[in-house]
Amino acid sequence: MKQAVRNVVFDFGGVLVRWRPLEIIESFYPEGPLRERVKAMVFEHPDWVEMDRGALSDAAAVERFAARLERPEAEIHSLLQHVRDSLTPLPETVAILQSLKGRGVPLYGLSNMAASTFAHLKERYSFWDSFLGIVISADIKLIKPDPRIFDHLCERYGLAPAETLFIDDHWPNVESARRRGFHTIHFSDAERCREQIESHLSEASRR
């Protein structure tokens, strides 16, 4: 039997900040065929994962994407800035985060993200101080769903998976955390997430 939940870990993209690649592409490129190429050659290309892993710098990524698409590097640089600007807070989920902080629930973050992207978000928004600790994939060269990133989180902050609830919108990440012994929520919307968190915390209070 799992132990009671004491800690809550949030993913960022798609949970706390907006992450909609198709909308990003469509708002930047008016041409339909080009949108499909950008989707395949940038957002769905392994190089994107390597940026999140911290194995590929922004400058190198811009060079590779531009060469692959046969587009100017200045354009791709602007596209990546557009991506960062699009990562705006999801108010309903941020409200959950702040409510949990107000109740004294220990909160942590675990996100696949390029270092420059998180630096941008930290500079722009203030709710990051709700977290007792944050692990960004690019900083440690590990990326979800690699189970080692969950081990790193636990070792770094002294967390027991059986006492920790992990929330993510990407099913493979949820499954990986579950296999490591975490309580998990597969995020779909803020209201459902709030209900599920309360269920976990209520169960904890009854023990």
Accessible surface in RSA format (square Angstrom, percent):
REM  Atomic radii and reference values for relative SASA: ProtOr
REM  Chains: A
REM  Algorithm: Lee & Richards
REM  Probe-radius: 1.40
REM  Slices: 20
REM RES _ NUM      All-atoms   Total-Side   Main-Chain    Non-polar    All polar
REM                ABS   REL    ABS   REL    ABS   REL    ABS   REL    ABS   REL
RES MET A   1   219.50 113.7 130.82  86.6  88.67 211.1 118.15 100.5 101.34 134.3
RES LYS A   2    79.88  39.0  69.24  42.5  10.63  25.3  62.94  56.7  16.93  18.0
RES GLN A   3    94.15  52.6  88.38  64.6   5.77  13.7  35.73  76.1  58.41  44.3
RES ALA A   4    18.17  16.7  11.75  18.1   6.41  14.6  14.14  19.9   4.03  10.7
RES VAL A   5     7.59   5.0   1.35   1.2   6.24  15.0   1.35   1.2   6.24  16.9
RES ARG A   6   145.13  60.9 135.71  69.2   9.42  22.4  39.58  54.1 105.55  64.0
RES ASN A   7    13.69   9.4  13.69  13.2   0.00   0.0   0.00   0.0  13.69  13.2
RES VAL A   8     0.00   0.0   0.00   0.0   0.00   0.0   0.00   0.0   0.00   0.0
RES VAL A   9     0.00   0.0   0.00   0.0   0.00   0.0   0.00   0.0   0.00   0.0
RES PHE A  10     0.00   0.0   0.00   0.0   0.00   0.0   0.00   0.0   0.00   0.0
RES ASP A  11     8.63   6.0   8.63   8.6   0.00   0.0   0.00   0.0   8.63   8.6
RES PHE A  12     0.00   0.0   0.00   0.0   0.00   0.0   0.00   0.0   0.00   0.0
RES GLY A  13    17.12  21.1   0.00   N/A  17.12  21.1  12.03  33.0   5.10  11.4
RES GLY A  14    15.73  19.4   0.00   N/A  15.73  19.4   8.21  22.5   7.52  16.8
RES VAL A  15     0.00   0.0   0.00   0.0   0.00   0.0   0.00   0.0   0.00   0.0
RES LEU A  16     0.00   0.0   0.00   0.0   0.00   0.0   0.00   0.0   0.00   0.0
RES VAL A  17     0.00   0.0   0.00   0.0   0.00   0.0   0.00   0.0   0.00   0.0
RES ARG A  18    75.82  31.8  74.42  37.9   1.40   3.3  24.61  33.6  51.21  31.0
RES TRP A  19    80.65  32.4  65.27  31.6  15.37  36.1  42.11  22.5  38.54  62.5
RES ARG A  20   116.39  48.9 111.83  57.0   4.56  10.9  29.14  39.8  87.24  52.9
RES PRO A  21    40.68  29.6  40.68  37.1   0.00   0.0  40.68  33.6   0.00   0.0
RES LEU A  22    97.58  54.3  96.99  69.4   0.59   1.5  96.99  68.1   0.59   1.6
RES GLU A  23    88.71  50.9  84.51  63.9   4.20  10.0  39.12  75.7  49.59  40.5
RES ILE A  24     7.13   4.1   5.14   3.8   1.98   4.8   7.09   5.1   0.04   0.1
RES ILE A  25     2.77   1.6   2.77   2.1   0.00   0.0   2.77   2.0   0.00   0.0
RES GLU A  26    88.43  50.8  77.69  58.8  10.74  25.6  15.50  30.0  72.93  59.5
RES SER A  27    80.50  68.0  38.84  51.8  41.66  96.0  47.46 101.1  33.05  46.3
RES PHE A  28    57.70  28.9  36.11  22.4  21.59  56.2  39.15  23.7  18.55  53.1
RES TYR A  29     7.46   3.5   7.09   4.0   0.37   1.0   7.31   5.5   0.15   0.2
RES PRO A  30   108.35  79.0  84.27  76.8  24.08  87.5  88.11  72.7  20.24 125.8
RES GLU A  31    82.34  47.3  76.54  57.9   5.80  13.8  48.80  94.4  33.54  27.4
RES GLY A  32    36.73  45.3   0.00   N/A  36.73  45.3  27.79  76.3   8.94  20.0
RES PRO A  33   107.65  78.5  98.03  89.4   9.62  35.0 105.79  87.3   1.86  11.6
RES LEU A  34    12.80   7.1  10.25   7.3   2.55   6.4  11.63   8.2   1.18   3.2
RES ARG A  35    68.65  28.8  67.76  34.5   0.89   2.1  12.17  16.6  56.49  34.2
RES GLU A  36   111.45  64.0 107.86  81.6   3.58   8.5  46.37  89.7  65.08  53.1
RES ARG A  37    84.01  35.3  81.01  41.3   3.00   7.1  45.23  61.8  38.78  23.5
RES VAL A  38     0.00   0.0   0.00   0.0   0.00   0.0   0.00   0.0   0.00   0.0
RES LYS A  39    58.56  28.6  58.56  35.9   0.00   0.0  23.17  20.9  35.39  37.7
RES ALA A  40    54.22  49.9  44.86  69.2   9.36  21.3  45.35  63.9   8.87  23.5
RES MET A  41    57.45  29.8  57.28  37.9   0.17   0.4  57.45  48.8   0.00   0.0
RES VAL A  42     0.00   0.0   0.00   0.0   0.00   0.0   0.00   0.0   0.00   0.0
RES PHE A  43    21.32  10.7   4.64   2.9  16.68  43.4   4.64   2.8  16.68  47.8
RES GLU A  44   108.45  62.3  75.30  57.0  33.15  78.9  41.17  79.6  67.28  54.9
RES HIS A  45    46.68  25.5  44.07  30.6   2.62   6.7  27.18  28.0  19.51  22.7
RES PRO A  46    90.09  65.7  86.19  78.6   3.90  14.2  89.90  74.2   0.19   1.2
RES ASP A  47     8.99   6.3   8.99   8.9   0.00   0.0   0.00   0.0   8.99   9.0
RES TRP A  48    32.54  13.1  32.54  15.7   0.00   0.0  24.92  13.3   7.62  12.4
RES VAL A  49    61.63  40.6  61.38  55.6   0.24   0.6  61.63  53.5   0.00   0.0
RES GLU A  50    50.85  29.2  50.85  38.5   0.00   0.0  23.67  45.8  27.18  22.2
RES MET A  51    12.67   6.6  10.49   6.9   2.18   5.2  10.59   9.0   2.09   2.8
RES ASP A  52    23.75  16.6  23.75  23.6   0.00   0.0   0.00   0.0  23.75  23.7
RES ARG A  53    70.48  29.6  70.48  35.9   0.00   0.0  19.66  26.9  50.82  30.8
RES GLY A  54    24.30  30.0   0.00   N/A  24.30  30.0   9.03  24.8  15.27  34.2
RES ALA A  55    64.55  59.4  26.01  40.1  38.54  87.7  34.70  48.9  29.85  79.1
RES LEU A  56    16.88   9.4   8.47   6.1   8.40  21.1  10.85   7.6   6.03  16.2
RES SER A  57    68.58  57.9  50.72  67.7  17.86  41.1  52.99 112.8  15.59  21.8
RES ASP A  58    45.28  31.7  41.81  41.6   3.47   8.2  27.10  63.8  18.19  18.1
RES ALA A  59    77.73  71.5  63.23  97.6  14.51  33.0  70.83  99.8   6.90  18.3
RES ALA A  60    34.27  31.5  29.81  46.0   4.47  10.2  33.48  47.1   0.79   2.1
RES ALA A  61     0.00   0.0   0.00   0.0   0.00   0.0   0.00   0.0   0.00   0.0
RES VAL A  62    12.49   8.2  12.49  11.3   0.00   0.0  12.49  10.9   0.00   0.0
RES GLU A  63   104.53  60.0 103.67  78.4   0.86   2.1  22.21  42.9  82.33  67.2
RES ARG A  64   115.75  48.6 109.51  55.8   6.24  14.9  30.77  42.0  84.98  51.5
RES PHE A  65     0.00   0.0   0.00   0.0   0.00   0.0   0.00   0.0   0.00   0.0
RES ALA A  66     4.52   4.2   3.35   5.2   1.17   2.7   3.62   5.1   0.90   2.4
RES ALA A  67    75.36  69.3  49.38  76.2  25.98  59.1  61.67  86.9  13.68  36.2
RES ARG A  68    72.44  30.4  51.63  26.3  20.81  49.5  34.92  47.7  37.52  22.7
RES LEU A  69     1.24   0.7   0.00   0.0   1.24   3.1   0.00   0.0   1.24   3.3
RES GLU A  70   151.53  87.0 119.09  90.1  32.44  77.2  46.10  89.2 105.43  86.1
RES ARG A  71    79.05  33.2  68.05  34.7  11.00  26.2   7.54  10.3  71.51  43.3
RES PRO A  72    83.45  60.8  71.09  64.8  12.36  44.9  82.94  68.5   0.52   3.2
RES GLU A  73    92.81  53.3  86.53  65.5   6.27  14.9  29.25  56.6  63.56  51.9
RES ALA A  74    77.71  71.5  64.33  99.3  13.38  30.4  72.67 102.3   5.04  13.4
RES GLU A  75    35.68  20.5  27.57  20.9   8.11  19.3  23.02  44.5  12.66  10.3
RES ILE A  76     0.00   0.0   0.00   0.0   0.00   0.0   0.00   0.0   0.00   0.0
RES HIS A  77   106.78  58.4 106.78  74.2   0.00   0.0  66.37  68.4  40.41  47.0
RES SER A  78    54.67  46.2  48.85  65.2   5.81  13.4  21.88  46.6  32.79  45.9
RES LEU A  79     0.00   0.0   0.00   0.0   0.00   0.0   0.00   0.0   0.00   0.0
RES LEU A  80     5.93   3.3   5.13   3.7   0.80   2.0   5.17   3.6   0.76   2.0
RES GLN A  81    63.92  35.7  63.92  46.7   0.00   0.0  33.44  71.2  30.48  23.1
RES HIS A  82    51.80  28.3  48.70  33.8   3.10   7.9  34.50  35.6  17.31  20.1
RES VAL A  83     7.82   5.1   7.82   7.1   0.00   0.0   7.82   6.8   0.00   0.0
RES ARG A  84    26.54  11.1  25.56  13.0   0.97   2.3   3.75   5.1  22.78  13.8
RES ASP A  85    53.74  37.6  45.77  45.6   7.97  18.9  18.58  43.7  35.16  35.1
RES SER A  86    27.73  23.4  15.41  20.6  12.32  28.4  25.27  53.8   2.46   3.4
RES LEU A  87     8.16   4.5   7.74   5.5   0.42   1.1   7.74   5.4   0.42   1.1
RES THR A  88    49.54  35.2  49.54  50.2   0.00   0.0  42.72  57.4   6.82  10.3
RES PRO A  89    34.19  24.9  27.94  25.5   6.26  22.7  27.94  23.1   6.26  38.9
RES LEU A  90    28.29  15.8  28.29  20.2   0.00   0.0  28.29  19.9   0.00   0.0
RES PRO A  91    90.13  65.7  80.28  73.2   9.85  35.8  85.66  70.7   4.47  27.8
RES GLU A  92   106.53  61.2 101.83  77.0   4.70  11.2  49.79  96.3  56.74  46.3
RES THR A  93     1.79   1.3   1.79   1.8   0.00   0.0   0.00   0.0   1.79   2.7
RES VAL A  94    14.78   9.7  14.78  13.4   0.00   0.0  14.78  12.8   0.00   0.0
RES ALA A  95    47.21  43.4  39.69  61.3   7.52  17.1  42.82  60.3   4.39  11.6
RES ILE A  96     3.67   2.1   3.51   2.6   0.16   0.4   3.65   2.6   0.02   0.0
RES LEU A  97     0.00   0.0   0.00   0.0   0.00   0.0   0.00   0.0   0.00   0.0
RES GLN A  98    92.53  51.7  83.69  61.2   8.83  21.0  25.75  54.8  66.78  50.6
RES SER A  99    48.05  40.6  34.50  46.0  13.56  31.2  27.12  57.8  20.93  29.3
RES LEU A 100     1.74   1.0   1.74   1.2   0.00   0.0   1.74   1.2   0.00   0.0
RES LYS A 101    97.82  47.7  87.09  53.4  10.73  25.5  57.72  52.0  40.10  42.7
RES GLY A 102    70.89  87.4   0.00   N/A  70.89  87.4  36.82 101.0  34.07  76.3
RES ARG A 103   126.32  53.0  90.14  45.9  36.19  86.2  54.28  74.2  72.05  43.7
RES GLY A 104    59.57  73.5   0.00   N/A  59.57  73.5  36.20  99.4  23.36  52.3
RES VAL A 105    23.03  15.2  15.19  13.8   7.84  18.9  17.67  15.4   5.35  14.5
RES PRO A 106    42.05  30.6  38.96  35.5   3.09  11.2  42.05  34.7   0.00   0.0
RES LEU A 107     0.81   0.5   0.14   0.1   0.67   1.7   0.14   0.1   0.67   1.8
RES TYR A 108    17.22   8.0  17.22   9.8   0.00   0.0   0.93   0.7  16.29  20.1
RES GLY A 109     0.00   0.0   0.00   N/A   0.00   0.0   0.00   0.0   0.00   0.0
RES LEU A 110     0.00   0.0   0.00   0.0   0.00   0.0   0.00   0.0   0.00   0.0
RES SER A 111     1.04   0.9   1.04   1.4   0.00   0.0   0.00   0.0   1.04   1.5
RES ASN A 112    39.76  27.4  24.60  23.8  15.16  36.5  11.32  27.2  28.45  27.5
RES MET A 113    10.57   5.5   9.41   6.2   1.17   2.8  10.57   9.0   0.00   0.0
RES ALA A 114     6.85   6.3   5.99   9.2   0.86   2.0   6.08   8.6   0.77   2.0
RES ALA A 115    53.00  48.7  44.75  69.1   8.24  18.8  46.44  65.4   6.56  17.4
RES SER A 116    42.90  36.3  30.17  40.3  12.73  29.3  36.46  77.6   6.44   9.0
RES THR A 117    16.13  11.5  16.13  16.4   0.00   0.0   4.96   6.7  11.17  16.9
RES PHE A 118    18.84   9.4  18.84  11.7   0.00   0.0  18.84  11.4   0.00   0.0
RES ALA A 119    58.51  53.8  49.17  75.9   9.33  21.2  53.93  75.9   4.58  12.1
RES HIS A 120    31.41  17.2  23.54  16.4   7.87  20.1  14.99  15.4  16.42  19.1
RES LEU A 121     0.17   0.1   0.17   0.1   0.00   0.0   0.17   0.1   0.00   0.0
RES LYS A 122   117.10  57.1 100.77  61.8  16.32  38.9  44.46  40.0  72.64  77.4
RES GLU A 123   162.64  93.4 126.23  95.5  36.41  86.7  48.60  94.0 114.04  93.1
RES ARG A 124   124.25  52.2  91.99  46.9  32.25  76.8  29.40  40.2  94.85  57.5
RES TYR A 125    45.58  21.3  36.04  20.5   9.54  24.8  35.42  26.6  10.16  12.5
RES SER A 126    97.14  82.1  80.83 107.9  16.31  37.6  52.36 111.5  44.78  62.7
RES PHE A 127    13.29   6.7   9.95   6.2   3.34   8.7  13.18   8.0   0.12   0.3
RES TRP A 128    19.02   7.6  14.21   6.9   4.81  11.3  14.55   7.8   4.47   7.3
RES ASP A 129   106.17  74.4  80.51  80.1  25.65  60.7  44.43 104.6  61.74  61.6
RES SER A 130     7.89   6.7   2.66   3.6   5.22  12.0   0.03   0.1   7.85  11.0
RES PHE A 131    18.56   9.3   0.54   0.3  18.03  46.9   0.76   0.5  17.80  50.9
RES LEU A 132   121.20  67.5  90.45  64.7  30.75  77.3  93.57  65.7  27.63  74.3
RES GLY A 133     8.16  10.1   0.00   N/A   8.16  10.1   8.16  22.4   0.00   0.0
RES ILE A 134    33.24  18.9  21.29  15.9  11.95  28.8  21.29  15.3  11.95  32.4
RES VAL A 135     0.11   0.1   0.00   0.0   0.11   0.3   0.11   0.1   0.00   0.0
RES ILE A 136     4.26   2.4   2.89   2.2   1.38   3.3   2.89   2.1   1.38   3.7
RES SER A 137     0.00   0.0   0.00   0.0   0.00   0.0   0.00   0.0   0.00   0.0
RES ALA A 138     5.48   5.0   2.19   3.4   3.29   7.5   2.19   3.1   3.29   8.7
RES ASP A 139    91.55  64.1  61.26  61.0  30.29  71.6  23.82  56.1  67.73  67.5
RES ILE A 140    35.60  20.3  15.46  11.5  20.14  48.5  21.94  15.8  13.65  37.0
RES LYS A 141   116.01  56.6 106.05  65.1   9.96  23.7  71.59  64.4  44.42  47.3
RES LEU A 142    27.99  15.6  27.99  20.0   0.00   0.0  27.99  19.7   0.00   0.0
RES ILE A 143    16.90   9.6  16.60  12.4   0.30   0.7  16.60  12.0   0.30   0.8
RES LYS A 144     8.64   4.2   2.05   1.3   6.59  15.7   0.64   0.6   8.00   8.5
RES PRO A 145    58.05  42.3  55.27  50.4   2.79  10.1  55.42  45.8   2.63  16.4
RES ASP A 146    31.26  21.9  22.71  22.6   8.55  20.2  16.80  39.5  14.47  14.4
RES PRO A 147    56.06  40.9  56.06  51.1   0.00   0.0  56.06  46.3   0.00   0.0
RES ARG A 148   142.61  59.9 140.59  71.7   2.02   4.8  56.97  77.9  85.64  51.9
RES ILE A 149     0.00   0.0   0.00   0.0   0.00   0.0   0.00   0.0   0.00   0.0
RES PHE A 150     0.39   0.2   0.15   0.1   0.23   0.6   0.39   0.2   0.00   0.0
RES ASP A 151    44.98  31.5  41.55  41.4   3.43   8.1  17.72  41.7  27.26  27.2
RES HIS A 152    53.68  29.3  51.42  35.7   2.26   5.8  33.96  35.0  19.73  23.0
RES LEU A 153     0.00   0.0   0.00   0.0   0.00   0.0   0.00   0.0   0.00   0.0
RES CYS A 154    14.04  10.6  11.98  13.4   2.07   4.9  11.09  28.1   2.95   3.2
RES GLU A 155   141.50  81.2 109.95  83.2  31.55  75.1  52.48 101.5  89.02  72.7
RES ARG A 156   124.85  52.4  89.74  45.7  35.12  83.6  33.28  45.5  91.57  55.5
RES TYR A 157    57.66  26.9  34.65  19.7  23.01  59.9  35.71  26.8  21.94  27.1
RES GLY A 158    70.18  86.5   0.00   N/A  70.18  86.5  37.55 103.1  32.62  73.1
RES LEU A 159    15.80   8.8   4.29   3.1  11.51  28.9   6.02   4.2   9.77  26.3
RES ALA A 160    40.22  37.0  33.86  52.2   6.36  14.5  37.17  52.3   3.05   8.1
RES PRO A 161    40.41  29.4  40.41  36.8   0.00   0.0  40.41  33.4   0.00   0.0
RES ALA A 162    26.59  24.4  25.63  39.6   0.96   2.2  25.63  36.1   0.96   2.5
RES GLU A 163    37.56  21.6  37.56  28.4   0.00   0.0   0.13   0.3  37.43  30.6
RES THR A 164     0.00   0.0   0.00   0.0   0.00   0.0   0.00   0.0   0.00   0.0
RES LEU A 165     0.00   0.0   0.00   0.0   0.00   0.0   0.00   0.0   0.00   0.0
RES PHE A 166     0.00   0.0   0.00   0.0   0.00   0.0   0.00   0.0   0.00   0.0
RES ILE A 167     0.00   0.0   0.00   0.0   0.00   0.0   0.00   0.0   0.00   0.0
RES ASP A 168     0.40   0.3   0.40   0.4   0.00   0.0   0.00   0.0   0.40   0.4
RES ASP A 169    52.22  36.6  36.19  36.0  16.03  37.9   7.55  17.8  44.67  44.5
RES HIS A 170    96.32  52.6  94.65  65.8   1.66   4.3  59.79  61.6  36.52  42.5
RES TRP A 171   110.19  44.2 107.56  52.1   2.63   6.2  88.22  47.0  21.97  35.6
RES PRO A 172    56.79  41.4  51.24  46.7   5.54  20.2  55.89  46.1   0.90   5.6
RES ASN A 173     7.10   4.9   7.10   6.9   0.00   0.0   0.00   0.0   7.10   6.9
RES VAL A 174     0.00   0.0   0.00   0.0   0.00   0.0   0.00   0.0   0.00   0.0
RES GLU A 175    47.21  27.1  47.18  35.7   0.03   0.1  11.37  22.0  35.84  29.3
RES SER A 176     1.70   1.4   1.27   1.7   0.42   1.0   0.25   0.5   1.45   2.0
RES ALA A 177     0.00   0.0   0.00   0.0   0.00   0.0   0.00   0.0   0.00   0.0
RES ARG A 178   108.49  45.6  99.89  50.9   8.60  20.5  41.75  57.1  66.74  40.4
RES ARG A 179   172.66  72.5 135.78  69.2  36.89  87.8  72.70  99.4  99.97  60.6
RES ARG A 180    99.37  41.7  79.81  40.7  19.56  46.6  12.37  16.9  87.00  52.7
RES GLY A 181    26.53  32.7   0.00   N/A  26.53  32.7  25.95  71.2   0.57   1.3
RES PHE A 182     0.70   0.4   0.62   0.4   0.08   0.2   0.62   0.4   0.08   0.2
RES HIS A 183    18.08   9.9  15.80  11.0   2.27   5.8  11.80  12.2   6.27   7.3
RES THR A 184    19.07  13.6   2.39   2.4  16.67  39.7   0.00   0.0  19.07  28.8
RES ILE A 185     2.57   1.5   0.66   0.5   1.92   4.6   2.57   1.9   0.00   0.0
RES HIS A 186    79.01  43.2  65.62  45.6  13.39  34.2  43.88  45.2  35.13  40.9
RES PHE A 187    18.75   9.4  11.68   7.2   7.06  18.4  12.18   7.4   6.56  18.8
RES SER A 188    84.81  71.7  50.45  67.3  34.36  79.2  47.14 100.4  37.66  52.8
RES ASP A 189    68.35  47.9  64.43  64.1   3.92   9.3  38.60  90.9  29.74  29.7
RES ALA A 190    17.70  16.3  12.70  19.6   5.00  11.4  12.82  18.1   4.88  12.9
RES GLU A 191   102.77  59.0  98.87  74.8   3.89   9.3  54.58 105.6  48.19  39.3
RES ARG A 192   119.70  50.3 117.89  60.1   1.81   4.3  33.56  45.9  86.14  52.2
RES CYS A 193     0.78   0.6   0.12   0.1   0.66   1.6   0.54   1.4   0.24   0.3
RES ARG A 194    83.41  35.0  83.36  42.5   0.06   0.1  28.37  38.8  55.05  33.4
RES GLU A 195    87.80  50.4  77.22  58.4  10.58  25.2  35.81  69.3  51.98  42.4
RES GLN A 196    43.23  24.2  40.57  29.7   2.66   6.3  10.82  23.0  32.41  24.6
RES ILE A 197     0.83   0.5   0.83   0.6   0.00   0.0   0.83   0.6   0.00   0.0
RES GLU A 198    59.54  34.2  59.39  44.9   0.14   0.3  36.15  69.9  23.39  19.1
RES SER A 199    69.72  58.9  59.21  79.0  10.51  24.2  31.07  66.2  38.64  54.1
RES HIS A 200    40.71  22.2  38.05  26.4   2.66   6.8  25.13  25.9  15.58  18.1
RES LEU A 201    22.51  12.5  17.93  12.8   4.57  11.5  18.23  12.8   4.28  11.5
RES SER A 202    48.03  40.6  43.79  58.4   4.23   9.8  22.03  46.9  26.00  36.4
RES GLU A 203    65.44  37.6  65.31  49.4   0.14   0.3  16.91  32.7  48.54  39.6
RES ALA A 204    19.06  17.5  10.10  15.6   8.96  20.4  10.52  14.8   8.54  22.6
RES SER A 205    93.79  79.3  54.88  73.2  38.91  89.6  52.80 112.4  40.99  57.4
RES ARG A 206   180.73  75.9 142.07  72.4  38.66  92.0  74.62 102.0 106.11  64.3
RES ARG A 207   130.52  54.8  65.20  33.2  65.32 155.5  77.34 105.7  53.19  32.2
END  Absolute sums over single chains surface
CHAIN  1 A     9946.8       8064.5       1882.3       5355.3       4591.5
END  Absolute sums over all chains
TOTAL          9946.8       8064.5       1882.3       5355.3       4591.5
